[in-house]
Amino acid sequence: MAKANAKEKEGGRKLVAQNKKARHDYHLLTTYECGMVLTGTEVKSLRQGRASLADGFVQIDGGEAWLHNAHIPEYAQGTWTNHSARRKRKLLLHRVEIDKLAAKADESGHTIVPLALYFKDGRAKVEIALARGKKEYDKRQTLREKQDRRESDRAIAAARRRQRALAAR
């Protein structure tokens, strides 16, 4: 019991949701970690590991950052206090960071996308990134590089296995 409490106090990062498609569709320029303003039922739903960032995006309105289209389903045991699943949620960033993001997001081809939703030290955090959209040929090139890397790793592992088998004889 004491070990479990010590581990929680260390402040591990418990991943709730990840947006893998964003890493495929965009060139990520800079990343930021920010807090979120949530209601009680949203936090309970997140602690159950239920969320999706697939269609999510960040907008800067009136000097504040807002997370749109992030899906946090209603809490099963919630009553009339339950939240709406796709409401916009305020992100907590420093003024300088918001100003930088707003200036870059206004440039053509740039957007702000959520990458991950997680708990850090008991607080819900979102990792967002300033991103530039990839062209179709960029996506194919990324997939080709990933496949080549995987094939070379397999060839190296097979060579090592053969080497160990010869040495064991």
C-alpha positions as CSV (number, residue, x, y, z in Angstrom):
1,M,0.0,0.0,0.0
2,A,2.8,2.4,0.9
3,K,4.6,1.7,-2.3
4,A,1.5,2.5,-4.4
5,N,1.1,5.8,-2.7
6,A,4.7,6.7,-3.2
7,K,4.4,5.9,-6.9
8,E,1.4,8.1,-7.3
9,K,3.2,11.0,-5.6
10,E,6.1,10.7,-8.0
11,G,3.7,12.0,-10.6
12,G,3.6,9.5,-13.4
13,R,1.9,10.3,-16.7
14,K,-1.3,8.3,-17.2
15,L,-2.3,8.5,-20.9
16,V,-6.0,8.8,-21.5
17,A,-6.2,9.5,-25.3
18,Q,-3.8,10.0,-28.1
19,N,-4.3,11.6,-31.6
20,K,-2.1,9.4,-33.8
21,K,-3.7,10.7,-37.0
22,A,-2.4,14.2,-36.2
23,R,1.2,12.9,-36.3
24,H,0.4,11.3,-39.7
25,D,-1.4,14.3,-41.2
26,Y,0.7,17.2,-40.0
27,H,4.3,18.4,-39.6
28,L,4.5,19.2,-35.9
29,L,6.5,22.5,-35.4
30,T,6.3,23.1,-31.7
31,T,4.4,21.4,-28.8
32,Y,2.9,22.8,-25.6
33,E,1.6,21.2,-22.5
34,C,-1.5,23.0,-21.1
35,G,-4.2,22.4,-18.5
36,M,-7.9,22.2,-19.1
37,V,-10.9,23.6,-17.3
38,L,-13.2,20.6,-16.7
39,T,-16.3,19.8,-14.7
40,G,-16.4,17.0,-12.2
41,T,-18.1,14.4,-14.4
42,E,-15.6,15.1,-17.2
43,V,-12.8,14.3,-14.8
44,K,-14.5,11.1,-13.7
45,S,-15.1,10.0,-17.3
46,L,-11.4,10.7,-18.1
47,R,-10.2,8.7,-15.1
48,Q,-12.1,5.7,-16.6
49,G,-9.9,6.2,-19.7
50,R,-12.7,7.3,-22.0
51,A,-11.9,10.1,-24.5
52,S,-11.2,10.8,-28.2
53,L,-9.2,13.6,-29.8
54,A,-9.6,12.4,-33.4
55,D,-11.6,15.4,-34.6
56,G,-10.2,17.9,-32.1
57,F,-8.7,21.2,-32.9
58,V,-7.7,24.4,-30.9
59,Q,-8.9,27.9,-31.7
60,I,-7.8,31.2,-30.2
61,D,-10.9,33.4,-29.4
62,G,-10.6,36.6,-27.5
63,G,-7.2,35.9,-26.2
64,E,-8.1,32.5,-24.8
65,A,-7.4,29.0,-26.2
66,W,-10.3,26.7,-26.6
67,L,-10.3,23.0,-27.4
68,H,-13.1,22.1,-29.8
69,N,-14.6,18.7,-30.8
70,A,-12.7,16.6,-28.2
71,H,-15.1,13.8,-27.3
72,I,-15.4,13.1,-23.5
73,P,-18.4,10.8,-23.1
74,E,-20.9,11.4,-20.4
75,Y,-20.1,9.8,-17.0
76,A,-22.3,6.7,-16.6
77,Q,-23.2,7.4,-12.9
78,G,-23.7,11.1,-13.5
79,T,-27.1,12.6,-12.9
80,W,-28.4,16.0,-14.1
81,T,-24.9,17.4,-13.5
82,N,-23.5,15.5,-16.5
83,H,-21.7,17.4,-19.1
84,S,-22.2,17.6,-22.9
85,A,-19.8,15.3,-24.7
86,R,-18.4,17.6,-27.3
87,R,-18.5,21.0,-25.6
88,K,-15.6,23.4,-26.1
89,R,-13.2,23.4,-23.2
90,K,-10.9,26.2,-22.1
91,L,-7.2,25.6,-22.2
92,L,-4.9,27.0,-19.6
93,L,-1.8,28.6,-21.2
94,H,0.4,31.6,-20.4
95,R,-0.4,34.8,-22.2
96,V,2.9,34.8,-24.1
97,E,2.2,31.3,-25.3
98,I,-1.3,32.2,-26.4
99,D,0.0,35.2,-28.3
100,K,2.7,33.1,-30.1
101,L,0.2,30.5,-31.0
102,A,-2.3,33.0,-32.3
103,A,0.3,34.8,-34.4
104,K,1.5,31.5,-36.0
105,A,-2.0,30.0,-36.4
106,D,-3.0,33.1,-38.5
107,E,-0.4,32.2,-41.1
108,S,-1.8,30.2,-43.9
109,G,-1.4,26.4,-43.7
110,H,-0.9,26.4,-39.9
111,T,-3.2,25.0,-37.3
112,I,-3.2,23.9,-33.7
113,V,-4.0,20.3,-33.0
114,P,-4.3,18.2,-29.8
115,L,-1.8,15.3,-29.6
116,A,-2.5,13.7,-26.2
117,L,-4.8,13.9,-23.2
118,Y,-3.3,12.6,-20.0
119,F,-3.1,13.0,-16.2
120,K,0.1,14.4,-14.7
121,D,0.3,14.8,-10.9
122,G,-3.4,14.2,-10.7
123,R,-4.3,17.0,-13.1
124,A,-5.7,16.6,-16.6
125,K,-3.3,18.0,-19.2
126,V,-3.4,18.3,-23.0
127,E,-0.4,18.3,-25.3
128,I,-1.1,20.5,-28.2
129,A,1.1,21.3,-31.2
130,L,1.4,24.0,-33.8
131,A,1.3,22.1,-37.0
132,R,1.5,22.6,-40.8
133,G,-0.5,20.2,-43.0
134,K,1.3,17.6,-45.0
135,K,0.7,17.0,-48.7
136,E,-0.2,13.6,-49.9
137,Y,3.3,12.8,-51.2
138,D,4.7,13.8,-47.8
139,K,2.4,11.2,-46.1
140,R,3.6,8.5,-48.6
141,Q,7.2,9.4,-48.0
142,T,6.7,9.1,-44.2
143,L,5.1,5.7,-44.5
144,R,7.9,4.5,-46.8
145,E,10.5,5.6,-44.3
146,K,8.7,3.9,-41.5
147,Q,8.4,0.7,-43.5
148,D,12.1,0.8,-44.5
149,R,13.1,1.4,-40.9
150,R,11.0,-1.6,-39.8
151,E,12.5,-3.9,-42.5
152,S,16.1,-2.9,-41.6
153,D,15.4,-3.5,-37.9
154,R,14.1,-7.0,-38.8
155,A,17.1,-7.8,-40.9
156,I,19.5,-6.7,-38.1
157,A,17.6,-8.8,-35.5
158,A,17.7,-11.9,-37.8
159,A,21.5,-11.4,-38.4
160,R,22.0,-11.2,-34.6
161,R,19.9,-14.4,-34.0
162,R,22.0,-16.2,-36.6
163,Q,25.2,-14.9,-35.0
164,R,24.1,-16.1,-31.6
165,A,23.1,-19.5,-33.0
166,L,26.6,-19.9,-34.5
167,A,28.3,-18.9,-31.3
168,A,26.3,-21.3,-29.3
169,R,27.6,-24.3,-31.4
